[in-house]
Every structure is written in C-alpha cells, then in structure tokens.
Amino acid sequence: MSEARYDGLADAYAEFQERSEWYYAIAEEALCRLLGPGSGRCLDLGCGTGRYLASVAGLGFTVVGIDASADQLRVAAATAPGAELVHGDAGAVPFPDGSFAACVSLFTHTDVDDFAGLVREAVRVLRPGGRLVYVGTHPCFVGPVQEHVEDGSPILHEGYRRGGRWDSETAPGATPGGWRETLGSFVHLTLADFLTAFAGLELLAVEELDDGWDYPKTIALAFAKPA
C-alpha cells in the first residue's frame, strides 16, 4: 500500500478544506457537471475526507471510496454516512475488471507517487463506455516551483521539468502556513506527464476552471473508456 501521509492530519485537512470552501465548491460543481447523472457504482480513488461522495451519490450513483489513509477514512465515514469505504491503495484497488459505471478522482496527482498507476486502475475497473472525471490543481500554475503572490499570479521558479516528490522545505511553491507546509511534501507532474497518464482514454472535455484568478489554479477533465 502507498504511504499514508495524511494519517494524523485528517482533521487538520478537513479544517483546511472548510476554510477554502469556495475553492472546493468550484471543483465540486465541475465534477458533478462533467460526470452527470447516472446509475451503478462509482469509485472515488483517493477519496480522502469523503467530501465529494455525497455529491456523486446525489447524481444517482452508488458510491465507493478508497484511500490509503485510515485517518482520512475515519473523517469520510462521518462526512458521507452509508458510503462504502475501503482502506487500500488507489493504485491497486481490490475490485474486478469492469465493475464500475464511473470513476472519479480529485486532487490526487499532487499526493500519489504513481498517478499513471492510479489512472490505469480506474480504466481497469471501468466498464466499456464508462466515464472517468478528474479534477485537480493545474500542473502548469500550481506546484512545488510555482510561488503565488497575493493577486494569485504565479512566479515560476527553476525546476518545472523535475517531476516526482518534493520536500516542502525546498519548494518555493509551498505557501508559508499553507497545507503543503503542514503535510511536508507534494508531487509534481509536468503537463506532459499529467496528460500522458490518461493515454488510451477518449477525451470528452477539459476545462481550466474559473476560480477568480487570472491564471487558473484548477483543471477538470472528463474521459470515456473506449467501448
């Protein structure tokens, strides 16, 4: 199983999400719009605090969340009562091929060490024609080398092409007092590596969300598994 870096920090992360409610609400709206109403089971890979499970259930799906952090799942159980929650690795999910009508994942590519592996698992468990929606920070404008000033504009530092995990102490993009400083690290993918992770899927939509900044902080994508 991947390292559960959020264990012991789940309550603090839930509080951070609450303080940034406006930002996550924009992501949640994009998720629901790109996923759309449906039925059958929907898997949230890296579900964290379970923030999005109720919204997906509201679209008609039976929701299942998986996360490597037992502490995060403790919070998710209170956030989304009744949801099926699985303690496990999103890069090796314990479900058979083609067993889900849809999959979603949000803000995971900056946390997992093998994002392409997570996407491969999503594709594996999706039935043909099933939809995958991903929402996360924009690889070009948010990350270890993108420092943000008060107006939200990024100052780009050296190191964009250095993918992988960064220590927050050496990352100019870690905002003082921000979440990444608290967590201690984050993963960087170049735009090319990020998009290549979805190879083999049919792109349905891509949006750089209007989150109030001139440079978008969030990207949302919808894909279909070829029939």
HUPE-V954877 format. One record per pair of residues at least 4 apart in sequence whose ideal C-beta (glycine too) atoms are under 7 Angstrom apart, sorted by the first residue. I is the first residue (numbers start at 1). J is the second residue. Records with the same first field share a line. If there is no record, write none. Layout:
BEGIN
I = J ; J
END
This chain:
BEGIN
1 = 68 ; 88 ; 89
2 = 68 ; 89 ; 91 ; 112 ; 113
4 = 68 ; 69 ; 70
5 = 183
6 = 10 ; 13 ; 69 ; 71 ; 72
7 = 69 ; 70 ; 71
8 = 71
9 = 13 ; 182 ; 183
10 = 14 ; 49 ; 69 ; 71 ; 72 ; 74 ; 75
11 = 15 ; 75
12 = 16 ; 182
13 = 17 ; 49
14 = 18 ; 49 ; 75
15 = 19
16 = 20 ; 179
17 = 24 ; 49 ; 51
20 = 24
21 = 25
23 = 211
24 = 28 ; 51
25 = 29
26 = 30 ; 209 ; 211 ; 218
27 = 31 ; 106 ; 135 ; 218
28 = 32 ; 52 ; 55
29 = 33
30 = 34 ; 135 ; 207 ; 209 ; 220
31 = 35 ; 52 ; 55 ; 104 ; 106 ; 133 ; 135
32 = 55 ; 59
34 = 133 ; 205 ; 220 ; 222
35 = 56 ; 59 ; 102 ; 104 ; 131 ; 133
36 = 59
37 = 59 ; 60
38 = 59 ; 60 ; 61 ; 101 ; 102
39 = 60 ; 61 ; 101
40 = 61 ; 62 ; 101
41 = 61 ; 62 ; 64 ; 99 ; 100 ; 101
42 = 56 ; 61 ; 63 ; 100 ; 101 ; 102 ; 103 ; 104
43 = 64 ; 66 ; 100 ; 103 ; 125
44 = 52 ; 53 ; 56 ; 63 ; 65 ; 104 ; 105
45 = 66 ; 90 ; 103 ; 105 ; 108 ; 118 ; 121 ; 122
46 = 67 ; 90 ; 105 ; 108 ; 111 ; 112 ; 118
47 = 53 ; 65 ; 66 ; 67 ; 76
48 = 67 ; 72 ; 76
49 = 72 ; 75 ; 76 ; 79
50 = 65 ; 75 ; 76 ; 79 ; 80 ; 83
51 = 79
52 = 56 ; 104 ; 106
53 = 57 ; 63 ; 65 ; 76 ; 80 ; 83
54 = 58 ; 80
56 = 61 ; 63 ; 104
57 = 61 ; 63
61 = 101 ; 102
63 = 83
64 = 84 ; 86
65 = 76 ; 83 ; 85 ; 86
66 = 86 ; 88 ; 90 ; 93
67 = 72 ; 73
68 = 89 ; 90
69 = 73
70 = 74 ; 87
72 = 76
73 = 77 ; 85 ; 87
75 = 79
76 = 80 ; 85
77 = 85
86 = 94
88 = 93 ; 94
90 = 108 ; 112 ; 118 ; 121
91 = 112 ; 114 ; 117 ; 118 ; 121
92 = 121
93 = 121 ; 125
95 = 99 ; 125
97 = 124 ; 125
98 = 125 ; 126 ; 127
99 = 125
100 = 125 ; 126 ; 127 ; 130
101 = 127 ; 130
102 = 130 ; 131
103 = 122 ; 125 ; 126 ; 132
104 = 133
105 = 118 ; 122 ; 134
106 = 135 ; 136
107 = 136 ; 137
108 = 112 ; 115 ; 118 ; 136
109 = 115 ; 136 ; 187 ; 189 ; 194
110 = 136 ; 137 ; 186 ; 187
111 = 187
112 = 118 ; 187
113 = 165 ; 187
114 = 118
115 = 119 ; 189 ; 197
116 = 120 ; 197
117 = 121
118 = 122
119 = 123 ; 197 ; 198
120 = 124
121 = 125
122 = 126 ; 132
123 = 200 ; 201 ; 225
126 = 130 ; 132 ; 225
128 = 225 ; 226 ; 227
129 = 224 ; 225 ; 227
130 = 225
131 = 222 ; 223 ; 224
132 = 201 ; 223
133 = 222
134 = 221
135 = 218 ; 220
136 = 219
137 = 142 ; 217 ; 218
138 = 142 ; 208 ; 216 ; 217 ; 218 ; 219
139 = 143 ; 189 ; 190 ; 191 ; 194
140 = 191
141 = 146 ; 154 ; 215 ; 216 ; 217
142 = 146 ; 217
143 = 173 ; 188
144 = 159 ; 166 ; 171 ; 173 ; 186 ; 188
145 = 156 ; 157 ; 158 ; 159 ; 160 ; 172 ; 173
146 = 154 ; 156 ; 173
147 = 154 ; 155 ; 157 ; 172 ; 173
148 = 152 ; 154 ; 175
149 = 153 ; 155
152 = 213 ; 214 ; 215
153 = 214 ; 215
154 = 215
156 = 160
157 = 172
160 = 190
161 = 190
162 = 188
163 = 188 ; 189 ; 190 ; 193
164 = 187 ; 188
165 = 185 ; 187
166 = 170 ; 171 ; 185 ; 186 ; 188
167 = 171 ; 185
168 = 174 ; 180 ; 181 ; 183 ; 184 ; 185 ; 186
174 = 178 ; 180 ; 181
175 = 180 ; 181
176 = 181
177 = 181
179 = 183
180 = 186
189 = 193 ; 194
190 = 194
191 = 195
192 = 196
193 = 197
198 = 223
201 = 223 ; 224 ; 225
202 = 223 ; 224 ; 226
203 = 223
204 = 222 ; 223 ; 224
205 = 221 ; 222
206 = 221
207 = 220
208 = 216 ; 219
209 = 216 ; 218 ; 220
211 = 216 ; 217 ; 218
213 = 217
END
